[in-house]
């Protein structure tokens, strides 16, 4: 069974362990290279390249998509944390 890594952890690892990959990606974007071509060249998923391209900062990549959104469990969380 393959090891599944959470998406935010993967991007944190990519940013921390491979800053040259992140710099290379930004350089290619600045040159006007398309997302598909960048994904092929860096061997990343196209959606990963898109997220990096759309992110204003590294912190934006590490925040989950649904962060700050209310949950239907919110009224019950204090009770659940007590248990």
N, C-alpha and C positions, 0 to 999 in steps of 0.2 A: 504494500500500500504506500503510495507516495506521501511524503511529508507535506502537509498543507500549512502554508505560512500566511498569516493575516495580511491583507493588502497594505495596511498602514505600516506594519512592521517591515514588509518587503521594501516599501519606498524609503523608510528610514535607513535600512541597510544599504540600499542603492545610493542614497545621498551621502551617507557617512563613509562607507567602504569604497565607493567609486566616485569620488568627486570629479575625476577626469571624465567619467561618462556623462555626468551632469553638465560639465563645462563643454564637452564635445557636442552634446545635444543642443545646448544654447547657441553654440557657434554655428551649427548647421541651420538652426532656425533663423539666425541673423542673416545667413547667406541666402535665405529664401528656399531652402530645400523642403520638399513636401514631407508630411508626416509619415506616409508609407515608406518613402525612401529612407528616412531616418530610422524607422523601425527595422527595416531590412538590414541596414548598415550596422546598427548597434545591437541587433538580435534581441529586440524588445517587442512586446505586444504594442500594437498601434494605439490601443486605448491608454496604455502607460505613457507613451510618448505624448498623446493628447493631453493627459492630465498634467504632465510636466510643462507642456507648452502653455497651458491655460493658467497655471499657478503663478501668482505674483511673487510668492516667496516659498522657501522650503517649509515653513511652518504651515502653510496652507495645504501642503501635501500630506502632512501628518494628522490633520484634523479629519475626523470621520465625516462622511457625507451627511449624516443625520445628527451631528452634534448640535446641541442646543434645542432640538425639537422635542416637544412635549410627548410623553408616552401615556398610554391609557393606564399604565401601572403606577404612575407618579403618586396618586393619592394613597396607594398601598405600600409604597417603598419603605417608609419608617417601620411599619409592622413587619415587613419581610426582612429588613436588616436586623431586627431584634431576634428573629428566630435563628 
